[in-house]
Amino acid sequence: MYWYLEALKKYAVFNGRARRQEYWYFFLFNFIFTLMLAFIDGVLGSFGLLGLIYALAILLPSIGVMIRRLHDMGRSGWWFLIVFIPLIGAIVLIVFCATDSTPGENEYGPNTKVA
């Protein structure tokens, strides 16, 4: 939960680096909250209204943590746009996010594992 809240605190920070741990814990809790809201929407019959509000609220933090994760591997944040290529883009981003950090300092800052 710490990493989820940490990503929310940095909701509009698009520079710096994010470890794999930060990205994947954010993804996990985001997925859990989305499932819970989908269940609540189903029970209330609100046609996904709560899920839509949550998705809009979490949009900037999600983009921010993804860009910082790409920076951690030494890639530009513009690689995020590959997600618009159907299926292949999502697979490439998953592989990128599972890849280890570049050791030492890169152009986006010091390694967060050491710091």
N, C-alpha and C positions, 0 to 999 in steps of 0.2 A: 504494500500500500504506500510505502514511503516513496517509491519511484513514480507512482501515479501522481501523487500530490506534488512531487518535485517537478514533473513535467507540466502540471497545471500552473505552478508558480511561474514557470518560464514560458507562459502560453504564447507570447509573441516574440520570443528570442529565436532568431534564425541564424545566429552565428555561434561559434564554439563547437563543442563535440559532445556526443552522448554515447555512453557505453552500450553494449548489447543488452546488459542487464536492465538499464533504464528503459530502453525501447521495448523489450519483450515483456517486462512487468507492466508497462503502460498499456501495451496491446492486450495482455491478459485481463487486467481489470476493466479495460474498456469493453472487451468482449463480454465479460460477466455482467456488467451494468447494462449492456445492450440487451442481453438475454432476459434479465430481470424486467427491464422496461417493456420488452415485447410481451412477456407474460402478463404484466399489469395492464398493458393496453388491451390484450385479449380478454382479460377478466372484465375490465371496465367498458369494453366495446368502443374505445375512443379512436379506432382506425389508425393507430400508429402515431397519434399526436405527441405523446410523451417521448417516443423514440425520435421523432423529428426534431423536437426541441433539444433533446440531448445531443443529437448529431450536429446540429447547428452550433451548440455551445462548445462542443469538443473539436470542432473543425480546425481552428487555429492551433490549439495545442498539438493535435495530431500531425499537422503539417510541420510544425516547429520541431517536434521530436524526430520526425523522419529526416528532415534536412540536417539536423545535428548528427544523426546517426550516419548519414552519408558523409558528412564532414569527417567523422571519426575514422572512416576508411580512406580518407584522402580524396574523396570524390566531391564534385561540385553539387550544390543543392539543386541545380537544374536537372540532374538525373531523375529527380522526383517526377518529372513530366513523362517519363517512360511508362508510367501507370496508365496513360491514355491509349497505349497500344493493347488491344484486347488480349487477355490471357498471358501472352508473352511478357508484357510489361510487369504484370503482377508477379510472375515467376522470377523475373530478373530482380525485382525489388526484394523479394523474400530471400533470394540467394545473397544479395548485398547485405541485408540486415543480419543474416546469420554468419557473415564473414567476420573474422577477428579484426580488431583495430590495427591501424598502422603503428608499429612500435615507435616510441619517441615522439618528438614534436613534429607536427606538419604545419602547413600554411594556415590551418584553422585553429591552432592553439596546441597547448601541451596535452600529452596523453592523459586521459582522465583516470586510467587505471592506476597510474603512479601518483597522481595528485591527491 
